[in-house]
């Protein structure tokens, strides 16, 4: 599962191999309020299976509380994306 922070919009999709990709807009962890987490989990539930949804929930909790995840910084046309892979 890839979680990409810095995207223009929030979305949950699958790449061409079927791997889940979550695009997050806004600032972390400020953007991860309880209400936004509920909305994001509802969005993710439409795309992710049960195991993937639980993994995503754990990734969001780690990001919200400042825990370190494997991350990579990518800059595209001046926009900075943070990619977290689990």
PyMOL CGO cylinders between C-alpha atoms (Angstrom):
from pymol import cmd
from pymol.cgo import CYLINDER

trace = [
    CYLINDER, 0.00, 0.00, 0.00, 1.24, 3.47, -0.89, 0.3, 1, 1, 1, 1, 1, 1,
    CYLINDER, 1.24, 3.47, -0.89, 0.09, 6.56, 0.97, 0.3, 1, 1, 1, 1, 1, 1,
    CYLINDER, 0.09, 6.56, 0.97, 1.02, 9.78, -0.87, 0.3, 1, 1, 1, 1, 1, 1,
    CYLINDER, 1.02, 9.78, -0.87, 0.81, 13.07, 1.02, 0.3, 1, 1, 1, 1, 1, 1,
    CYLINDER, 0.81, 13.07, 1.02, 0.88, 16.38, -0.83, 0.3, 1, 1, 1, 1, 1, 1,
    CYLINDER, 0.88, 16.38, -0.83, -1.55, 15.48, -3.57, 0.3, 1, 1, 1, 1, 1, 1,
    CYLINDER, -1.55, 15.48, -3.57, -3.96, 18.10, -4.88, 0.3, 1, 1, 1, 1, 1, 1,
    CYLINDER, -3.96, 18.10, -4.88, -6.99, 16.04, -3.84, 0.3, 1, 1, 1, 1, 1, 1,
    CYLINDER, -6.99, 16.04, -3.84, -7.72, 13.12, -1.55, 0.3, 1, 1, 1, 1, 1, 1,
    CYLINDER, -7.72, 13.12, -1.55, -8.46, 9.81, -3.27, 0.3, 1, 1, 1, 1, 1, 1,
    CYLINDER, -8.46, 9.81, -3.27, -8.13, 6.06, -2.85, 0.3, 1, 1, 1, 1, 1, 1,
    CYLINDER, -8.13, 6.06, -2.85, -7.28, 4.17, -6.05, 0.3, 1, 1, 1, 1, 1, 1,
    CYLINDER, -7.28, 4.17, -6.05, -5.44, 1.10, -7.30, 0.3, 1, 1, 1, 1, 1, 1,
    CYLINDER, -5.44, 1.10, -7.30, -2.40, 1.25, -9.53, 0.3, 1, 1, 1, 1, 1, 1,
    CYLINDER, -2.40, 1.25, -9.53, -2.10, -0.89, -12.68, 0.3, 1, 1, 1, 1, 1, 1,
    CYLINDER, -2.10, -0.89, -12.68, -0.79, -3.83, -10.61, 0.3, 1, 1, 1, 1, 1, 1,
    CYLINDER, -0.79, -3.83, -10.61, -3.75, -3.64, -8.23, 0.3, 1, 1, 1, 1, 1, 1,
    CYLINDER, -3.75, -3.64, -8.23, -1.79, -2.17, -5.32, 0.3, 1, 1, 1, 1, 1, 1,
    CYLINDER, -1.79, -2.17, -5.32, -3.84, 0.33, -3.28, 0.3, 1, 1, 1, 1, 1, 1,
    CYLINDER, -3.84, 0.33, -3.28, -2.69, 3.95, -3.50, 0.3, 1, 1, 1, 1, 1, 1,
    CYLINDER, -2.69, 3.95, -3.50, -4.03, 6.61, -1.13, 0.3, 1, 1, 1, 1, 1, 1,
    CYLINDER, -4.03, 6.61, -1.13, -3.58, 10.28, -2.08, 0.3, 1, 1, 1, 1, 1, 1,
    CYLINDER, -3.58, 10.28, -2.08, -3.82, 12.74, 0.83, 0.3, 1, 1, 1, 1, 1, 1,
    CYLINDER, -3.82, 12.74, 0.83, -4.11, 16.50, 0.56, 0.3, 1, 1, 1, 1, 1, 1,
    CYLINDER, -4.11, 16.50, 0.56, -3.58, 18.92, 3.44, 0.3, 1, 1, 1, 1, 1, 1,
    CYLINDER, -3.58, 18.92, 3.44, -1.05, 19.11, 6.22, 0.3, 1, 1, 1, 1, 1, 1,
    CYLINDER, -1.05, 19.11, 6.22, -0.17, 16.12, 8.38, 0.3, 1, 1, 1, 1, 1, 1,
    CYLINDER, -0.17, 16.12, 8.38, -1.02, 15.50, 11.17, 0.3, 1, 1, 1, 1, 1, 1,
    CYLINDER, -1.02, 15.50, 11.17, -3.19, 18.62, 11.34, 0.3, 1, 1, 1, 1, 1, 1,
    CYLINDER, -3.19, 18.62, 11.34, -5.36, 17.38, 8.47, 0.3, 1, 1, 1, 1, 1, 1,
    CYLINDER, -5.36, 17.38, 8.47, -6.05, 14.11, 10.27, 0.3, 1, 1, 1, 1, 1, 1,
    CYLINDER, -6.05, 14.11, 10.27, -8.86, 15.30, 12.55, 0.3, 1, 1, 1, 1, 1, 1,
    CYLINDER, -8.86, 15.30, 12.55, -11.39, 12.74, 13.81, 0.3, 1, 1, 1, 1, 1, 1,
    CYLINDER, -11.39, 12.74, 13.81, -13.99, 14.00, 11.29, 0.3, 1, 1, 1, 1, 1, 1,
    CYLINDER, -13.99, 14.00, 11.29, -11.56, 13.88, 8.36, 0.3, 1, 1, 1, 1, 1, 1,
    CYLINDER, -11.56, 13.88, 8.36, -10.43, 10.39, 9.42, 0.3, 1, 1, 1, 1, 1, 1,
    CYLINDER, -10.43, 10.39, 9.42, -14.04, 9.17, 9.37, 0.3, 1, 1, 1, 1, 1, 1,
    CYLINDER, -14.04, 9.17, 9.37, -14.56, 10.65, 5.89, 0.3, 1, 1, 1, 1, 1, 1,
    CYLINDER, -14.56, 10.65, 5.89, -11.30, 9.16, 4.65, 0.3, 1, 1, 1, 1, 1, 1,
    CYLINDER, -11.30, 9.16, 4.65, -12.09, 5.70, 6.04, 0.3, 1, 1, 1, 1, 1, 1,
    CYLINDER, -12.09, 5.70, 6.04, -15.52, 5.79, 4.36, 0.3, 1, 1, 1, 1, 1, 1,
    CYLINDER, -15.52, 5.79, 4.36, -13.85, 6.74, 1.09, 0.3, 1, 1, 1, 1, 1, 1,
    CYLINDER, -13.85, 6.74, 1.09, -11.26, 4.00, 1.49, 0.3, 1, 1, 1, 1, 1, 1,
    CYLINDER, -11.26, 4.00, 1.49, -13.91, 1.37, 2.30, 0.3, 1, 1, 1, 1, 1, 1,
    CYLINDER, -13.91, 1.37, 2.30, -15.24, 1.71, -1.25, 0.3, 1, 1, 1, 1, 1, 1,
    CYLINDER, -15.24, 1.71, -1.25, -11.90, 0.58, -2.71, 0.3, 1, 1, 1, 1, 1, 1,
    CYLINDER, -11.90, 0.58, -2.71, -9.97, -1.41, -0.10, 0.3, 1, 1, 1, 1, 1, 1,
    CYLINDER, -9.97, -1.41, -0.10, -10.69, -4.91, 1.16, 0.3, 1, 1, 1, 1, 1, 1,
    CYLINDER, -10.69, -4.91, 1.16, -10.93, -5.63, 4.90, 0.3, 1, 1, 1, 1, 1, 1,
    CYLINDER, -10.93, -5.63, 4.90, -7.21, -6.38, 5.40, 0.3, 1, 1, 1, 1, 1, 1,
    CYLINDER, -7.21, -6.38, 5.40, -6.14, -3.35, 3.37, 0.3, 1, 1, 1, 1, 1, 1,
    CYLINDER, -6.14, -3.35, 3.37, -8.55, -1.14, 5.29, 0.3, 1, 1, 1, 1, 1, 1,
    CYLINDER, -8.55, -1.14, 5.29, -7.07, -2.25, 8.62, 0.3, 1, 1, 1, 1, 1, 1,
    CYLINDER, -7.07, -2.25, 8.62, -3.53, -1.62, 7.33, 0.3, 1, 1, 1, 1, 1, 1,
    CYLINDER, -3.53, -1.62, 7.33, -4.61, 1.82, 6.14, 0.3, 1, 1, 1, 1, 1, 1,
    CYLINDER, -4.61, 1.82, 6.14, -6.14, 2.56, 9.54, 0.3, 1, 1, 1, 1, 1, 1,
    CYLINDER, -6.14, 2.56, 9.54, -2.80, 1.66, 11.18, 0.3, 1, 1, 1, 1, 1, 1,
    CYLINDER, -2.80, 1.66, 11.18, -0.85, 3.84, 8.73, 0.3, 1, 1, 1, 1, 1, 1,
    CYLINDER, -0.85, 3.84, 8.73, -3.12, 6.82, 9.41, 0.3, 1, 1, 1, 1, 1, 1,
    CYLINDER, -3.12, 6.82, 9.41, -2.79, 6.35, 13.17, 0.3, 1, 1, 1, 1, 1, 1,
    CYLINDER, -2.79, 6.35, 13.17, 1.00, 6.26, 12.84, 0.3, 1, 1, 1, 1, 1, 1,
    CYLINDER, 1.00, 6.26, 12.84, 1.01, 9.43, 10.72, 0.3, 1, 1, 1, 1, 1, 1,
    CYLINDER, 1.01, 9.43, 10.72, -1.37, 11.17, 13.09, 0.3, 1, 1, 1, 1, 1, 1,
    CYLINDER, -1.37, 11.17, 13.09, 0.81, 10.48, 16.12, 0.3, 1, 1, 1, 1, 1, 1,
    CYLINDER, 0.81, 10.48, 16.12, 4.10, 11.28, 14.40, 0.3, 1, 1, 1, 1, 1, 1,
    CYLINDER, 4.10, 11.28, 14.40, 5.41, 7.73, 14.25, 0.3, 1, 1, 1, 1, 1, 1,
    CYLINDER, 5.41, 7.73, 14.25, 8.04, 7.04, 11.63, 0.3, 1, 1, 1, 1, 1, 1,
    CYLINDER, 8.04, 7.04, 11.63, 7.01, 5.17, 8.52, 0.3, 1, 1, 1, 1, 1, 1,
    CYLINDER, 7.01, 5.17, 8.52, 9.18, 4.29, 5.55, 0.3, 1, 1, 1, 1, 1, 1,
    CYLINDER, 9.18, 4.29, 5.55, 8.97, 7.50, 3.52, 0.3, 1, 1, 1, 1, 1, 1,
    CYLINDER, 8.97, 7.50, 3.52, 10.35, 9.05, 0.37, 0.3, 1, 1, 1, 1, 1, 1,
    CYLINDER, 10.35, 9.05, 0.37, 10.22, 12.71, -0.65, 0.3, 1, 1, 1, 1, 1, 1,
    CYLINDER, 10.22, 12.71, -0.65, 9.50, 13.46, -4.32, 0.3, 1, 1, 1, 1, 1, 1,
    CYLINDER, 9.50, 13.46, -4.32, 9.33, 16.91, -5.91, 0.3, 1, 1, 1, 1, 1, 1,
    CYLINDER, 9.33, 16.91, -5.91, 7.33, 17.34, -9.13, 0.3, 1, 1, 1, 1, 1, 1,
    CYLINDER, 7.33, 17.34, -9.13, 7.07, 20.78, -10.74, 0.3, 1, 1, 1, 1, 1, 1,
    CYLINDER, 7.07, 20.78, -10.74, 7.63, 22.45, -7.37, 0.3, 1, 1, 1, 1, 1, 1,
    CYLINDER, 7.63, 22.45, -7.37, 5.05, 20.31, -5.56, 0.3, 1, 1, 1, 1, 1, 1,
    CYLINDER, 5.05, 20.31, -5.56, 6.45, 18.13, -2.78, 0.3, 1, 1, 1, 1, 1, 1,
    CYLINDER, 6.45, 18.13, -2.78, 4.96, 14.67, -2.32, 0.3, 1, 1, 1, 1, 1, 1,
    CYLINDER, 4.96, 14.67, -2.32, 5.71, 12.43, 0.64, 0.3, 1, 1, 1, 1, 1, 1,
    CYLINDER, 5.71, 12.43, 0.64, 5.31, 8.75, -0.20, 0.3, 1, 1, 1, 1, 1, 1,
    CYLINDER, 5.31, 8.75, -0.20, 4.79, 6.30, 2.67, 0.3, 1, 1, 1, 1, 1, 1,
    CYLINDER, 4.79, 6.30, 2.67, 5.00, 2.63, 1.84, 0.3, 1, 1, 1, 1, 1, 1,
    CYLINDER, 5.00, 2.63, 1.84, 3.72, -0.13, 4.07, 0.3, 1, 1, 1, 1, 1, 1,
]
cmd.load_cgo(trace, "trace")
